[in-house]
Amino acid sequence: MIGEILNLGKQIYDTSNPRELHRLIVFLGRSLIHYPAMKKLWLFFQEDEQRRKILEKNPFPMEQVTRAFFYAGSTFEERCELVHKHFEILQKKFCKKWVVLLGGFDGNYLVWDSAEKDIDWKTVLTFEPGQRKEGMMSLKMTLDKDDLYQMMFWFGYDNNDETVMWIGAMQGPNMEHARDIIKDITKRSHRYRTKNLILYMMQAVARSLKVRHIYAVSNEGYYAMNHMRSDRKLKTNFGAFWEECGGSLTADPRFYELPLTEQRKAMDEVPTRKRAVYRRRFAFQDDVDRQIAANMENILK
C-alpha cells in the first residue's frame, strides 16, 4: 500500500523540481498520518475495472484528499467521502465509456453547440488537472478553443440519500480583449449574460441527471482567498451572484442552495420595447434546454 501511494506521488509530482519533491514528501507524510482513510480510498479504486482505469490516468483523487481543497474547513475524512461519493454517482449515472473518460482527464463531451456559423462556440463536460482544487468535473464553455466560462463541481448525496450537485467555483475568461469578447457573446445570446448562461446550462445538466438539489460554495466557503484583493475587497462576489440567480444561504454559511430552474419573467412584466429581445432570448434558452437534454441522454445509462 505504501509503495502504491509512493508510485502515485511520483506520477503527480515532478521530482526533478525541488518544490515538487517537497510536495511529494508532504503528500507521503499526510498519507501516513491518515493511513486508514487513505487505505480505504485506495481499496475503493481497486474494487472494479473502471475505477482502476481512472486512477491509472488520473492519480489526483488520492492527492486531493490530502490538501485543503473543495471548500473552506473541509476535513480529511470529508474529502475522502466526497471523492468516494462522486465516483460512486458517476458510475451510477453515466455509461461505462464516459465514466472512465471523464474521470481520467480523457474526455470532452459536447452538451451544447451554437448555431452561429462564424464562430466555434460550445459547451462541454470535462475535467482537467488544473480544475482539481474546486471540483471533480467541470462544465466548460469555449469560444474558438479559448475558455469563456467554466463551473467546477462534484456529485454527492443529501441527508435523504438523493443525488445533489455541489458547485465549487466559477471562472470567467482570462484572455486578451476578454471584455469585448464577452460583450459580443452577450449580444449573440440576446443580452443574456454569459455567466448566467453557464449556470443555466449547469441547471439543465443537473435536471438531465435527475439531481434533486444544487449547492454552491459561498465567499465564506471558498477554499482559498484568491477571490480577494490585497485590500480585502472581493474580486469575485460569489454570494451576490448566487442570490441574484435565486439562491439562498443554507444553515451552513459556506454554501448556497440554487434553484434547479431559472425563474423567467412573464411577458406582460417586460416593457413593450424589450419584448422582441426577450422572445429571442427565451427561444435561445429553449434550444439550450433541448440540446442538453438530448445530448445528455447519449451519455447516461
Buried (B, 14 or more C-beta within 10 A) or exposed (E): EEEBBEEBBEBBBEEEEEEBBEBBEBBBEBBEEBEEBBBEBBEBBEEEEBBEBBBEBBBBBBBBBBBBBBBBEBEBEEBBBBBBBBBBBBBEBBEEEBBBBBBBBBBBBBBBEBEEEEEEBBBBBBBBEEBBBBBBBBBBBBBEEEBBBBBBBBBBBEEEEEBBBBBBBBBBBEEEEEEEBBEBBBEBBBEBBBBBBBBBBBBBBBBBBEBBBBBBBBBBBBBEEEEBEEEEEEEBBBBEBBBEBBBEBBEEEBBBBBBBEBEEEEEEEBEEEEEEEBEBBBEBBEEBBEBBBEBBEEBEE
